[in-house]
Amino acid sequence: MNHSTLTLQLHLAEVLATSQKKEWKNIEKFMTFKVPEDNSKVEVISSKTQESIFSLAYYLEKSDGTHVEKILPYLINCYKYVESLSLNENLKIEDCYSMQFFSKALLEKLFMFAENNCDYKDKINELAWESLTRHTDMFIEISEKETVVNFTKALLEKLYMYAENNNNKNESASDQAARQNEITKMELVVSHSTLILNGIIQLLQIINCYIDNCSEEYLEKTHELFKTFIIDIPIKIGK
């Protein structure tokens, strides 16, 4: 998001939120983005669109929930879509990180709204837990691949070095390119697992700030999460 244009949008949202007439025709102008109904359609959200969505969430917070019945479902759908983009292995890793940053900023803004509108707190809590579960499930799935990936990548690199050191003239340029392409794809798997782990850490930080960390639900869910990491990432004890 661009800082200067976002500031202007937020200022407009605050003016509308504090005005006596909160007419819907003025508010819906922030809803420039239409969440694709077709799940196969992948569209990275532009900075301008991110600013509009975030400003709408800011309006919802500052107006104490005016037009909440129209705005909140829209924002939740936007969040779910952006989060799905951040986890999409077919996107460039930098686009995934951009969508991850925006989705977490939007989720935190929804929590800020729910802090003063307790009727919607359970809905936002549930949204966060679903998101954390989705991230954790994907992390487990990718981590299971990663052990095999790292071994295969190392083997391919050794073969590549062997071919170079022995000046293997029998290997065509296309074969070399194909092998390098396989190594690159494996590196992306490892990068993607780091991306998802980063998302998990961000979600835990948000949850820790806004959900009662003494609650039975929090303790149960975080206990299950840490069990996952203990099983999935063995701790190496030095000799």
N, C-alpha and C positions, 0 to 999 in steps of 0.2 A: 504494500500500500504506500502511496505517495503522501508524505507527511503534510505538505501544504494543502493539497486538495482534500485530504481527509479532515484536516482542521476546519475547512470551510463547510464540509458536509456535516460535521459534528455540531458546528455552530448553528447551522440551519435546523438540525434536528432538535437542538435545545430550545431554539426560539419557538418552534412548533409545539414542543412539549409543554412550554410554560405559557403559551397563549390561551386565551379564554375559549376561542373557537378552535377545536381540534378536528377540523373537517377531514374526512377520509380521503377526499380527492387530492388533498395536499400530501397526505402521508403515503399513499400508494405509489407516489412517484419514486420512492426509494426502492420499490420492488421491480427493478429493471430486469432482474434475472429470473428466468423461468426454469425451474428444476426439470431436467429431461425426464420424461416418463419412460423412455426406452432405456433400459439398463445397459444396453450394449453401446450407447452413445457416450463417449468420453470427451468432455470439454473442460479444459483447464480454465478456471475463472480468472479474468483479467483483474488488474489492480483497481480499475475504476469500479468494477462490479463488486469487488470485495469492500470497497469504501461505502458503497450504497447499502450493502447488507449489514455491515458493522454499524453504520449510522442509524439504521432502522432499529437495531438492537439497543443502541444508545437511547433512541427516542422512547422505546418501550420502558426502559429503566427510569428515565427522567419524567415520564408522563404518568408514572405509577400505574402502568398497565392499561392505558387507554387504547381501545381497539385490540385488546389482547387476543380476543377470539379469532381475529384474522391474522394478526402478526406472528403470534407464537408458533402456530403450526407451520407457517411459512419458514420461519427461522430454524425450526427443528429439521425440516426437510432440507434446507440449505446446509445445515451442519452435517447431516448424514451423507449428503452427496459429496461435500468437500472432503469429509473424512474418507470416503470410499476412494476418492482421487488420490489422497495421500498414501493409500495402501496399494495402489495399482502398480503392479510390477512392470506394466507395459509403458509407463510414463518415464520420462527422464528423471533421474534421481533428484536433480535440483528443483524440478516442478513438484515432486512429491514433498520435498522439504518446505517449499513455499506454501503448499496446501495444508501441510501439517501445522505450520505456524499460524495460518489464518484460522483453521478449525479450532485450535486451542484458545485463541484470542476470542473467538465467537462464543465458545462454551463458557469461558470465564465471565463474559458479559451477561450471558443467560443466568448464570449463578448469581451475579450481582443484582439482577432484576428479581430473582426468586427470594433473595435475602429479605426484601421488603414486601414481598407478595407471597406469603407462606402457602397459599392455596396451590401454588405451582411448584413448590419446592420438591415434592416427591417426583414429579414428572422430569425435572431437570436432573435430580439424583439418579433416576433410572436411566436417563440418557447417558450419563457419565459412566455408570456401571456397565451398561451394554457396550459402550465404546472400549472400556478397559478389557472386557472379556474378549471382544473381537481382536484387539491388538495382541492379547496374550495367546489366543488360539493360533493366530498367524505366526507369532514368534516361535511357538513350539514347532509348528509345521516346517518353517524355514530352517530352524536350528537342526532338525532331524536330517534335512538335506545337507546342511552345511558341513558335517563331518565327512560325508562322502565327497562333497564338492572340493573341500580343501585337499583331500588325498588325491583326487583325480587331477586337480589343478597342478599340484606339486609334481605329479607323474608326467603330465603333459609338458611342464616347463623343463623337466629333466630330459625328456625326449627332444625337445626343441634345442636345448643346449648341446645335446649329443649330435644332432643333425648339423648344427652350425660348426661345432668343433671338428667334426669329421668331414666337413665340406661336402655334404651329401648332395651330389648332383642329380641323383635319381628322383629326388623329391621336387615336384613341380611347384611353381609359385602359388597355384591355386590351393595345393595341399597345405603349404605354409600358412596361407591366409586363413584357411578353414580352421587350422589348429589354433591360430592366434585368436580367431573369433570365439572359439570354444572357451579359451582362457578368459577372455573379456566377459563372456556371459556368466562364468562362474564368479568372477569378481563382483558382478552386479548382484548376485544372490547374497554374498557376504555384506555388501553395502546396504542392501534392502533390510537385512536383519538388524543392522545398526540403526537404520531409520526407524524401524518399528520399536526397538528398545528405547530410543529417544522419545517416541510417542508415549510409551508406557510411563517413563519417568515424568514427563510433563503432566500426564493425566493424574498420576499419584500426587503430584504437587498441588494440582487444582482441587482434587478430592480432599486432600488433607486440610486445605484452607477452608473449604465450604461445607463439607459434610462432617457431622459430629464424629470425631475420631474415637470417641469412647463407646459409640453405638455397637451393638452386637453385630449388625450387618457389616460395618467397617472392619471389625476384627476378623470376622469369618472370611470375608472376601480377600483381605490382604494376607491372611494366613494361607489361603489356597494359592494365592499368587506367589508367595515366597517359597512354598513347597514346590511349585513348578520350576522356579529358578534353581533351587537346590538340586532337584533331580536332573534338570536340563544342563546346568553348568557346573560340572564337578569342580570342587575346590582342590587345588593342588597344594599339598603340604610339602614344604622344603625338606630336604634330607637333613 
